Amino acid sequence: MPVDLYSSALIALVVVLAGVVGIRSGLSSAILEVTAGIILGNFLGVGIESWLDFLGIFGGLTLTFLAGTEIDLSMLGDKMKKQSLTLGAVAFIVPLFAEMLFLTAFAD
């Protein structure tokens, strides 16, 4: 399977341009990158290679892990009984039941 370097180079160029535009305009570069990805993928038909898909998934998992390491444990211990447990339970239960209802309603 040949690697399409032109689409990979175009994607890299768009990511860099989105970062520059984001810095200069004060907008989030992530929002600009997602918008550019929608335009490239849906309207211009640019696809991504499997290795680039792997890098994206790996980067997303790494960012999720790093976000979890930024928890202030002393504050979490102080507020464990009320706010933390309530927020954690609601953040787990509401999407769970919403997904169950959605899948039950639209199951074949």
N, C-alpha and C positions, 0 to 999 in steps of 0.2 A: 504494500500500500504506500504510494508516494505521499510525501509530506507537502502540503500546500503552504509554502513559505510566504506567498503573497498575502493570503488571508491572515496569517499569523502576524506578518509585518504591519498590515493595515490595522489589526486589532491593537497591537502595541502602540502604534502611532496615535490612534484614537484615545487610548488610555492616557498617554502622556499629554495630549492636547486637552483632555478633560481635566487633568490635574492642574495644568497651567491656567486654564480658564477659571477653574474653581478657586485657585489662589488669588488671581487678579480680581475676580468679581465678588469674592466672599461667599460664594455658594458652596455647598458640599460637593466635593469631587465624586463621592460615591453616587449621588443622585445623577450627576452628569454622565458618569460611566454607565450606569444602568440605562439611562435614556439613550445614550449612544449605542449600547448593546442591542436595545430593542430596535432601533433604526437599522443597524447593520444586519441583524439577524432576520428580521421580518420583512423589511422593505428592500434591502439590497442583496439578500440571500447569502450573506457571508456566514460560513460555518466554522466551528472551532475543531481543532484536532484533539485527539484523545489525550495527548500529553498535556495540552493546555487545560483541558477539562479536569484532569487529575490535579494539576497545580492549583486550580481554583478551589476544588473541594478541600485539598490539603490546607490552603490558606484560610478558608472559612473555618475549618476545625481548629486551626492554630489560634485564630482570633477569638473563637468561642472559649478555648481554654484560657487564654490570657485575660479575657474579661472576667472569668471566674476567679482568677488569682488576685483581683483588685478589691476583694471584699475586706472590709475592716472588721476583723473578728471581735474586737472589744465592743464595738458598737452593736454588732449582731448579737453578742451575748447579753448586752444590756436590754435590748428590745426583743429578746427571743420570745417572750410569752405572748405578746399581743401582736404587734405589727408584722414581725417576720413570719410567724406561723400562719397568720391570717392571709397575708399576701402570697406566701408560698402555696398554701392550700387552694386559694382562689385561682392562682395562675396555673395550677395543675388541673383542677376539677372542671373549670369552665371550658377550656379548649377540649378536654376529654369528652364531656357530654355533648358539646357542639359537634364534634366530629362523629360521635356515635349517632346523633340524630340525623346528621347529613347523610352518613353512609346508610342508615336504615331507610331513609326516605328515597334515596336514589339507587338502592341496590337492585340488581337485576333479578 
